Amino acid sequence: MAGYLDHYGEKDARREKLIRYTLITLAVVLVVGGSLLFWFWNIRQERQVERFFDLLAAKDYTAAYALWGCTEATPCQAYPMRSFLEDWAAEGRDASTFRVVKSRSCGSGVILTVDTGKEEPERLWVERNSLVIGFSPWPGCPAL
């Protein structure tokens, strides 16, 4: 015969177990979500630079120049097409071997360190919103 107090405390134990599993699940979701956010935060900017490298490898310099926000019809005053070609279309440079080795968020953009096969790595700047590419104005993010 079951007594009045035989099931005393079962509800509390179930509630404590539910709370514990909920907190553990929430912690795991936060850690995994935070890690994914950290790893993929600059993915759009990295993809834009990889697209730039693909265009260089295909020798489509007009389209690659357009990723800098410049066209032949409206060239950038500070970086004309002639200078662009000197920098990126030089003989002996194989753009298919270029790769992004580091990316760092910095204000309104991302600084990407690129291995181009030269002694010094190239640092490119990609605007976060417009995805326009340019040379990085700094070697790293300036201290605030």
C-alpha positions as CSV (number, residue, x, y, z in Angstrom):
1,M,0.0,0.0,0.0
2,A,1.4,3.4,-1.1
3,G,1.7,6.0,1.6
4,Y,0.9,9.6,1.4
5,L,4.5,10.7,1.5
6,D,6.0,8.0,-0.8
7,H,6.4,10.4,-3.8
8,Y,7.4,13.4,-1.7
9,G,10.1,15.5,-3.4
10,E,9.9,13.8,-6.9
11,K,8.6,17.0,-8.5
12,D,11.4,19.0,-7.0
13,A,14.0,16.5,-8.2
14,R,12.6,16.6,-11.7
15,R,12.6,20.4,-11.7
16,E,16.2,20.5,-10.5
17,K,17.2,18.0,-13.2
18,L,15.4,20.0,-15.9
19,I,17.0,23.3,-14.7
20,R,20.5,21.6,-14.7
21,Y,20.1,20.2,-18.3
22,T,18.7,23.6,-19.5
23,L,21.7,25.4,-18.1
24,I,24.2,22.9,-19.5
25,T,22.5,23.1,-22.9
26,L,22.5,26.9,-22.8
27,A,26.2,27.0,-21.9
28,V,27.1,24.6,-24.7
29,V,25.1,26.6,-27.3
30,L,26.8,29.8,-26.1
31,V,30.3,28.3,-26.3
32,V,29.7,26.7,-29.8
33,G,27.9,29.8,-31.1
34,G,30.6,32.1,-29.8
35,S,33.3,30.0,-31.4
36,L,31.6,29.9,-34.8
37,L,31.0,33.6,-34.6
38,F,34.7,34.2,-33.9
39,W,35.9,31.9,-36.7
40,F,33.5,33.2,-39.3
41,W,33.2,36.9,-38.4
42,N,35.4,38.0,-41.4
43,I,34.3,35.3,-43.9
44,R,32.7,37.8,-46.3
45,Q,35.8,39.9,-46.5
46,E,38.0,36.8,-46.9
47,R,35.8,35.5,-49.7
48,Q,36.0,38.9,-51.5
49,V,39.8,38.7,-51.4
50,E,39.8,35.1,-52.6
51,R,37.5,36.3,-55.5
52,F,40.0,39.0,-56.3
53,F,42.8,36.3,-56.4
54,D,40.6,34.2,-58.7
55,L,40.1,37.1,-61.1
56,L,43.9,37.8,-61.1
57,A,44.6,34.2,-61.8
58,A,42.2,34.3,-64.7
59,K,43.9,37.5,-65.9
60,D,40.6,39.4,-65.7
61,Y,42.3,42.6,-64.5
62,T,39.3,44.8,-65.3
63,A,37.0,42.9,-63.0
64,A,39.7,42.6,-60.3
65,Y,40.3,46.4,-60.5
66,A,36.5,46.9,-60.1
67,L,36.7,45.1,-56.7
68,W,38.9,48.1,-55.6
69,G,35.9,50.4,-56.4
70,C,37.6,51.5,-59.6
71,T,36.7,51.1,-63.3
72,E,38.5,52.1,-66.5
73,A,35.7,54.7,-67.1
74,T,36.1,56.2,-63.6
75,P,39.6,55.2,-62.4
76,C,40.7,55.8,-58.9
77,Q,42.8,59.0,-58.8
78,A,45.2,57.6,-56.2
79,Y,45.5,54.2,-57.9
80,P,45.2,54.3,-61.6
81,M,44.8,51.1,-63.7
82,R,48.5,51.4,-64.8
83,S,49.7,51.2,-61.2
84,F,47.2,48.4,-60.5
85,L,48.7,46.4,-63.3
86,E,52.2,47.0,-62.2
87,D,51.4,45.7,-58.7
88,W,49.2,42.7,-59.6
89,A,49.9,41.7,-63.2
90,A,53.7,41.4,-62.9
91,E,55.3,38.6,-64.8
92,G,56.2,35.6,-62.7
93,R,53.5,36.3,-60.1
94,D,51.1,33.3,-59.9
95,A,47.9,34.6,-58.3
96,S,46.6,31.1,-57.9
97,T,49.1,30.6,-55.1
98,F,48.1,33.7,-53.1
99,R,46.4,33.0,-49.8
100,V,45.0,34.8,-46.8
101,V,47.0,33.9,-43.8
102,K,45.4,36.2,-41.2
103,S,42.4,38.4,-40.9
104,R,41.7,41.0,-38.2
105,S,38.6,43.2,-37.7
106,C,39.5,46.8,-37.3
107,G,36.8,49.5,-37.1
108,S,34.8,49.6,-40.3
109,G,36.9,47.0,-42.1
110,V,39.1,44.0,-42.0
111,I,42.9,43.9,-42.4
112,L,43.9,40.7,-44.3
113,T,47.5,39.6,-44.3
114,V,48.2,37.8,-47.7
115,D,51.0,35.5,-48.6
116,T,51.8,36.5,-52.2
117,G,55.1,34.7,-52.4
118,K,57.1,37.9,-51.8
119,E,59.4,38.2,-48.9
120,E,57.0,40.5,-47.1
121,P,53.3,39.6,-46.9
122,E,50.8,42.1,-48.4
123,R,48.2,43.7,-46.2
124,L,44.9,44.4,-47.8
125,W,42.0,46.4,-46.3
126,V,38.4,45.3,-47.1
127,E,35.5,47.6,-46.1
128,R,33.0,45.6,-44.0
129,N,29.8,47.0,-45.7
130,S,30.8,47.7,-49.3
131,L,33.5,44.9,-49.6
132,V,35.8,47.4,-51.5
133,I,39.4,46.2,-51.4
134,G,42.4,48.5,-50.9
135,F,45.8,48.5,-49.4
136,S,45.7,48.5,-45.6
137,P,46.5,52.0,-44.2
138,W,48.1,50.3,-41.1
139,P,50.2,47.2,-40.5
140,G,47.7,46.3,-37.7
141,C,44.8,47.9,-36.0
142,P,45.8,51.2,-34.4
143,A,45.4,51.3,-30.6
144,L,42.5,53.4,-29.5
